[in-house]
């Protein structure tokens, strides 16, 4: 997979050379390009924003640099890219979307700052490419950069061969194999720590009973913390 990121803060993406994503890059599973949007400005001050038509607070990112940047980055791979635009006004980013993006050949992340990108750039993306406007949750970040770090990690770990033990993908929270419940609690040695014992069931060696106990804990947790997930579950 090829991933390109367009941002006015390219330094934000240094952490992508670490950890699991960094290894995928080092192994050539992922090719990563980080691009400074200012490269596609032509004025002395490398201006990327301007005041909003209609008035109001804040600044809006100008369309021209974005148009040139998208044209240039599209040309870096033979396939038509999938565009991801992080925005608090997007659809909630989910594990299902992460799996869908993990199957694409070329992802391009367009990081907006200020009050966002001129809507004509977004409309152009929807008309020209497969485009997803996604949000990480109901709170506001200053720009899309931190969201891109999160989304990239969620996507790259799902590319076949990136995770050492793919079985670990099956039981985790939000996986289909776990019926999209939150994950049950996990324990390791010692059996008692600061007076807290590991639940006895897990020491029983009865694998059927342990699986049932874990499912009950997963249901209990989901009911308490994310009742919305139970409501939208397919009937089982
Ligand atoms: Cl994806 N972007 C920004 N700027 N703020 C957010 C977000 C994304 N998700 C939640 N808040």
Boltz pocket constraint, residues with backbone or C-beta under 6 A from the ligand:
constraints:
  - pocket:
      binder: B
      contacts: [[A, 85], [A, 86], [A, 87], [A, 88], [A, 90], [A, 112], [A, 134], [A, 135], [A, 136], [A, 137], [A, 138], [A, 139], [A, 140], [A, 141], [A, 142], [A, 143], [A, 144], [A, 147]]
      max_distance: 6.0
